Amino acid sequence: MSAPKVLFVSANRIGDSIISSGVIREINRILPGAEITVAAGRPPAPFFRSAPGVTRVIPLDKKPAAGHWVELWAQAVGTQWDLVVDIRGSALAWLIPTKRRIVYSRRWETGLRKVETVSRMMGAEASLDPEIFLDDRARAEAAAIIDPQLAGGAGPGPIIALAPIAHQPGKSWPAHRWGALVERLKAEPRFDGWRFMPVGGPGDRPPATPALEAAGERGIDCVGKGDILCSAAAIDRAALFVGNDSGLMHVSAALGRPTLGLFGPTEWWLYGPWGPRTRTVASNETRGQFAPIEDLSVDHVFEGVLALHDAYAADGSKPEKP
């Protein structure tokens, strides 16, 4: 008897892919031994290469006139699927032969956190916690970036990872404030000996520069050095994470790292990091109200980092070894 075949159409963005990553475990529970094909945007596609049950990953690059959907249809229509799960709610899910469909619809959006919305869509009895499927390749790539910098002068202290970029307008805290935050943390006794590691993609170099310059010899440069799973493996070595409302914020939370998310004019109550060791600071802390992220002061973020440290890292920080 052949293994069940499942097509999972995941999200185009990194954060949305992480939020819905618990779907993989649920598919394995519903159809044990299933062979899962994942179609995802190219940036988050590496997340799925080592996920349980995944036998194929199809990166989707947006094309004019919905050409990417036509290409995916051509690759999928010849297979008799047992289940199609479409987190994007596209028409594609209705054009592919399958025994069962689970297709996202806005009717599921009832004010719940997005993880809860996806869980309800899947009919899960409990919340489908996001998960990062790290592999040895990603860990080795992260080590090749971090370890030489530790041995070369950054030293063996605990690491605080910083993600000073978000790829949507209005989500990025000003770059110079990241530099000011690092200066404040360097002068704080709680962070004596700590290392500061900006993380991001190739295009994130400008907003990360002030933080790296402020860190000086205590800085670890992990910007533009690998794919998203490599960045995740680097974050997994950190004792704390501070970042804008971005995909990397969700990565950190899914890894179980103590995570502080910075929010401006977006719904922190819906899109905040998911998990028990997570917190947010916002330019307007009143649910349902918004303010520009520029209204979020260095003092406010600094106090948030101290609170995160005292709650989750004061007694549990383990030094990195070069």
Beta strands, then each sheet from edge to edge (+ up, - down):
strand 1: 5-9
strand 2: 35-41
strand 3: 54-60
strand 4: 83-86
strand 5: 101-103
strand 6: 159-163
strand 7: 195-200
strand 8: 222-223
strand 9: 240-244
strand 10: 259-263
strand 11: 278-282
sheet 1: 3+ 2+ 1+ 4+ 5+
sheet 2: 8+ 7+ 6+ 9+ 10+ 11+
end
